């Protein structure tokens, strides 16, 4: 009788362990998928940036510094190897693009250019999709991080290789991102 009870207890514990592990794997995959969705939007944004820069170049040739900042920020964002560096690089690119649009405000002919308006509209659409993808990613990461800290998963998560994941947020760049861009001639 004791052997049967021991076997039942071991089966229940094994089932609980398998359930906890499978839940954590699923949550980690949700976070990975959410980050992949962000990557898709970032790639579309990076593909639009050269066209936008070329359009602006024709109207505002003396804004070389702003155009170089956008180009350099795009290159850094494309080369970022991990989440933390990607967040920093993409935030820098967002700031450079805001500066570029501030420059465009100073050029009425550019603002009226159909090509520029189309690119600006596409970029705005991508930025909205990117914001939604970031929210989804941060929600997935929040759920994942909370799950590896909850009992009974906390007893197993570290040993099974489940680690905290960083959020995709502005971090230290929040003040820069919220400030209005300055245009100087």
C-alpha positions, 0 to 999 in steps of 0.5 A: 500500500505504501508503495502505491501511495509513493508511486502516486505522489511521484506521478503527481510531482512529475506531472506538476513539474512537467506542467510548470516546465511546459508553461514556462517554455510556452511563455518564453516562446510567446516572448520570443515571438513578440520580439520577432514581431518587433523585428519585422516592424523595425526592418520595415522602418529601416527599409523606409529610412534611406528613401526618406533621407534621399527625399529630404536631401533634395530639399534640405541639402545643408541639413547634412548633420541631421541626415547623417545622424539618421543614417548612422542611427539606422546602421547602429539599429540594424547591427544591434546584437541583443535586446538591450543594445537594440532598444538603445539603438532603436531609441536613438533612431526614433530621436533622429527621425523626430529631428528629421521631421522637425527639419521637414517642418521648416521646408514647406516645399518638402512638406507638400512633396507627395513622395515625402508625404507618402514616406512619412505616412508609411513611417507613421503607420510602422511606428504605430504598429511598432508601438503595438508590437512593443506593448505586446512584447512587454506584456509577454515578458511581464507574464514570463518574468512573473511566472518564473518568480511564482511558486512553484516555478521559482523552485525550478526556473533557475535550474532549468535555465529560465532567466528574467528577460528585459523589457523593450522600453525607453529606459534612460532615454525617456527624457530625450524621447519626450523632448521636442526636437530642436531645429537650428539653422 
